[in-house]
């Protein structure tokens, strides 16, 4: 794949997961070599996240002022009653059917050997082994090293198996020290890893940054790290998109 | 079917940016879906099928609003009313800012963008839902993201505000 000939449409298809594995891998190889191209992908991903976050929680309709319905007012009331009754019945049946099954679904084990000893959480029936978010909230040296070890193991495992994966390390609280320029004990390792793996993303919590700044600390992130409004929001939206969550 | 309600509402809101209208659209789509439930062949396609029904409700609504306008033309021109993205600046308002920018996209682009970004529909599914060719899905998405980036960059530049996701260095 010639990096200069990569169209915007191809990059969009890549960030939307619409390229097949062969094309994805070819593009990932180009991304490793071409900083400007990686920047374009990064900016598209940011844009996608912003659109998603901005619409994750639309304002509730119930707060609206009473108004005449704009769509077929005559049928509206009857339809609402009918649908409401059916929905209640369906909900009761579904609720009964799902009882006791929730625990098994949300805490199902992933077959990933790279995550041995950790508890992956997913909202899907089977945790997705190809989209994983690792969460770090401590600057304990063993945990900072562990999060990078896990990330590297997952990326290497996927490379070996020829899977295209997306991996995001989300840090908040003292965990953001992993991503702070001049503070992180692993800056060189992180630079090496992101250079090798274009599908590795580092995301720091803006609220934590604001809190540290408020305490008089100057917080500068590593160039490869991005800031999200909140770590929890990032994690929740990833879970909603079907990602697998692992607390390190 | 009820489990799709929050999904439909999120999409409807992203299309019209009006909570009351979004609620009406969802209600209408759910009623129609229930009435036509026999037409659904595969359970797995439920979400896409319901979104497709809601798309028809949305187009019907737009036709009702502008009876003499060409609906195809509107796909390229219609913008939601509301603040321009330049109005919003600080970080607390970034969500409103992104919504405002999305609302300013032509309706056809806005629909494609929200289906792909919010609900992670594949391009082929979006093409089926909106009854347009896959190539059109890709070109609308590309144009939508380019305009969105431009609007958000301009807004950020004008106010020297932090965008929601940024590189700190």
Boltz contact constraints between the chains, C-beta under 6 A:
constraints:
  - contact:
      token1: [A, 8]
      token2: [B, 142]
      max_distance: 6.0
  - contact:
      token1: [A, 9]
      token2: [B, 138]
      max_distance: 6.0
  - contact:
      token1: [A, 9]
      token2: [B, 142]
      max_distance: 6.0
  - contact:
      token1: [A, 12]
      token2: [B, 141]
      max_distance: 6.0
  - contact:
      token1: [A, 12]
      token2: [B, 142]
      max_distance: 6.0
  - contact:
      token1: [A, 16]
      token2: [B, 116]
      max_distance: 6.0
  - contact:
      token1: [A, 18]
      token2: [B, 123]
      max_distance: 6.0
  - contact:
      token1: [A, 46]
      token2: [B, 165]
      max_distance: 6.0
  - contact:
      token1: [A, 47]
      token2: [B, 145]
      max_distance: 6.0
  - contact:
      token1: [A, 47]
      token2: [B, 149]
      max_distance: 6.0
  - contact:
      token1: [A, 48]
      token2: [B, 117]
      max_distance: 6.0
  - contact:
      token1: [A, 49]
      token2: [B, 165]
      max_distance: 6.0
  - contact:
      token1: [A, 50]
      token2: [B, 98]
      max_distance: 6.0
  - contact:
      token1: [A, 50]
      token2: [B, 164]
      max_distance: 6.0
  - contact:
      token1: [A, 51]
      token2: [B, 117]
      max_distance: 6.0
  - contact:
      token1: [A, 52]
      token2: [B, 117]
      max_distance: 6.0
  - contact:
      token1: [A, 52]
      token2: [B, 118]
      max_distance: 6.0
  - contact:
      token1: [A, 54]
      token2: [B, 95]
      max_distance: 6.0
  - contact:
      token1: [A, 54]
      token2: [B, 98]
      max_distance: 6.0
  - contact:
      token1: [A, 54]
      token2: [B, 99]
      max_distance: 6.0
  - contact:
      token1: [A, 55]
      token2: [B, 10]
      max_distance: 6.0
  - contact:
      token1: [A, 55]
      token2: [B, 14]
      max_distance: 6.0
  - contact:
      token1: [A, 55]
      token2: [B, 118]
      max_distance: 6.0
  - contact:
      token1: [A, 58]
      token2: [B, 10]
      max_distance: 6.0
  - contact:
      token1: [A, 58]
      token2: [B, 13]
      max_distance: 6.0
  - contact:
      token1: [A, 59]
      token2: [B, 19]
      max_distance: 6.0
  - contact:
      token1: [A, 61]
      token2: [B, 19]
      max_distance: 6.0
  - contact:
      token1: [A, 61]
      token2: [B, 20]
      max_distance: 6.0
  - contact:
      token1: [A, 61]
      token2: [B, 23]
      max_distance: 6.0
  - contact:
      token1: [A, 64]
      token2: [B, 19]
      max_distance: 6.0
  - contact:
      token1: [A, 64]
      token2: [B, 20]
      max_distance: 6.0
  - contact:
      token1: [A, 69]
      token2: [B, 24]
      max_distance: 6.0
  - contact:
      token1: [A, 70]
      token2: [B, 24]
      max_distance: 6.0
  - contact:
      token1: [A, 71]
      token2: [B, 24]
      max_distance: 6.0
  - contact:
      token1: [A, 71]
      token2: [B, 28]
      max_distance: 6.0
  - contact:
      token1: [A, 79]
      token2: [B, 31]
      max_distance: 6.0
  - contact:
      token1: [A, 83]
      token2: [B, 30]
      max_distance: 6.0
  - contact:
      token1: [A, 83]
      token2: [B, 31]
      max_distance: 6.0
  - contact:
      token1: [A, 87]
      token2: [B, 2]
      max_distance: 6.0
  - contact:
      token1: [A, 90]
      token2: [B, 2]
      max_distance: 6.0
  - contact:
      token1: [A, 91]
      token2: [B, 2]
      max_distance: 6.0
  - contact:
      token1: [A, 220]
      token2: [B, 169]
      max_distance: 6.0
  - contact:
      token1: [A, 221]
      token2: [B, 168]
      max_distance: 6.0
  - contact:
      token1: [A, 223]
      token2: [B, 169]
      max_distance: 6.0
  - contact:
      token1: [A, 226]
      token2: [B, 165]
      max_distance: 6.0
  - contact:
      token1: [A, 227]
      token2: [B, 166]
      max_distance: 6.0
  - contact:
      token1: [A, 227]
      token2: [B, 168]
      max_distance: 6.0
  - contact:
      token1: [A, 228]
      token2: [B, 165]
      max_distance: 6.0
  - contact:
      token1: [A, 229]
      token2: [B, 164]
      max_distance: 6.0
